[in-house]
Amino acid sequence: MPRRIIRKQYRKARYILYRETLIDAKEHILTFIGSFVGIGLIGLLNSQYLVASDNLFLIGSFGASSVLVYGIINSPLAQPRNLIGGHVICAIIGVTVFKLFAGELWFACALAVSLSIVAMQITKTLHPPGGATALIAVTGGKKIEELGYLYVLSPVLSGVLILFAVALIFNNLRHRKYPSKPILNRNRTLRAKSHI
């Protein structure tokens, strides 16, 4: 009897491993094209309007956002409210903290990131790359410092809106659906249907 159970569990584990390692080439192609176009458009704007050394439109947190909004589109962290709200809130906090504590860089960095995380939790806009957006506002150098609160509008808001627009196009091709419905709404809908 135990031998049969072990064999059954082994077959089950093999099947799960097989399913988890299947490669969906079309899905990967859409992910590649979406992220390429999103980051490419931001980079194109950067190259048209700024010299290469300015590089203000492209900030590192957009790369991490691309992983979420093109790679795992059903994640709550990848939804538009989180993408846009998370970056904008964190940019505002990052600039504010830098203006108040520019003399103590280590403190400003820690405070900007920590306040950003809590603010995203409170506003239900948690988007992990937002922490990097706040950190860039503090450590981004002279050009970011000169922007002040304009940093919130460009590169942050303008870049995030480009990523979002491209995500709407590429994430709704084939069987994809973006934005996805929040889990809470799905559960409420299911409960409402069960009471009918």
N, C-alpha and C positions, 0 to 999 in steps of 0.2 A: 504494500500500500504506500509507504513513504517514497518508494522509488518512482511510482506513478506520479505522485504529487510533484516530486522534484523534476521529472521530465516535463510535466505540464507547465510548471513555472519557468523552466528553461525555454520551452517553445514560446511562451508568452513574452519572456524577456527578449528573445531573438526577434520576435515580431515587432515589439515596441522599438527596439534599436533600429530595425529595418525602416520602420515608418518615420522615425526621427531623422534618419540620415538620407532620406530621399531628396533628390535635387530637383527642384521645379525651375527649370531653365527660364521659362517665360516670366516667372515671378522675379527672378534675379535680374533679368534684362530690364524689366520695368523699374526695379529699384535702382539699377545703374543709371538708366536714362533719366529718371526723375532727379536723382541727386546730382548728376552731371549737369543737367540743364539749370537746376536751382542755383548751385554754386557757380556755374559758368556765367549765368546772367549777372550775378552780383560782381563777379570778377571782371566781366565785360564793362559794366558801369564804372568800376574802379579804373580800368585801363583807359577808358575814354575821357574821364574827367579829372584824373589825378595822375601824377607821375608815379612810377612803380614804388618808389620809396615811401610815399604817403600811405598807401595800402589801408585806407580807413574803412572802406566798405566791407572788406573781408576781415571778420574777426574770428578767432579760433572757435568760439562757442557755436558758430553756425555749422561747423563740421559735425559736432556732436548732435546738434538739432537735426541735421540731415539723416543721421543714423536712425533717429526716432521717427521722423515724419515720412521717410521713404522706406525704411527697413522694417519697422515694427509698427505699422500704421494703426493697429487696433489697440495699442497701449494707451491707457488713460493719460500717460505723460506726453503722448504725441498729438493729442487733440488740440484744435485751434485755440481754445481758451488757455490751455497750458502753454502752447508755443508762443503765442503773442503776449498774453498777460505775464507769463513768467519772465520773458526777456525784458519787457518794458518796466515792470516793477523792479527787477534787479538792476537795470540800468539807472533808474532814478535813485535807488538806494546807493549804488556804487558811486555815483557822482556826488551825492550829498555827503556821504562818509568821507570821500576824498577831500571835499571842500572844508570839512570840519577838522579832519585829522591828518592832513597831508604831511605834517612834520614827523609823525610816527607811522612809518609805512607798515611795519609788522602789525601794529594795532589796527590800522585802517583796513588792511587786507582781511584780517580775521573778523573784524566787526562787519564789514560789507557782506562777506559770504554768509556769516551766521544770521544777520538780520534778513538777508535775502531769503534764506531757507524758511525762516519762521514766517515772513510775509507771504511767501508762496503757499505755505501750509494754511495760513489763516484765510487767504483769498481763494483757496482751492485751485491754484494755478501752478502746481508743482511741475517744474520742467528742469531737470538736472543741469542742462547747459546754461540755465540762467545764472547759476552760481559763478560760472566762468565769465559771464557778461559783467557781473558786478566786480569781479576780480580784475578784469581788463580795464574797467573804469578807473580803478585805483592804480594799477601798474602799467597802464598802456603807454606811458611816455608823454612827451611834450605835446604832440599833436592831439591826443585824446584829451589831455588836460586843457588845451586851448579851446576845445569844443564846448566844454562845460556841459550844460544841460542839452545842448544840441546833439550830443552823443546819443541821447535817448531817441531822437528823431532819425538821425542818420549818423552812424550806420545801423543802429539797432532796429528801430521800427521799420525803416525802409527795407532792410535786408530780410527781416522776418516776414514781411508781407510778400516779398518775392518768393521766399521758400514756401509760404502758404499757398500762393496762387499756383505755383508749379505742382505742389502736392495735390491740390484739387483736381488738376488735369490728369496727372499720371496715376494717382491713387484711386481713380474712379474708372480706370480701364480694366477690361477683362472681368474677373470676379471680385475685384477689390471694391471697397466702399469706405470713403473718407469724407467727412469725419464719421466716426462710428458713434452709435448711440451709447450714452453712458450706461453702465451696468445698473445703476439705481433705477433709471427709467425703464429698462428692460424688465427688471424684477417687478416694478409697479404695474407695468402692462400685463405681465403674466398673471399677477394676483388679480387684477381687474377682470381679465378674461375668465379666470377660474370662478369668480363670483357671479358671472352672467349665467 
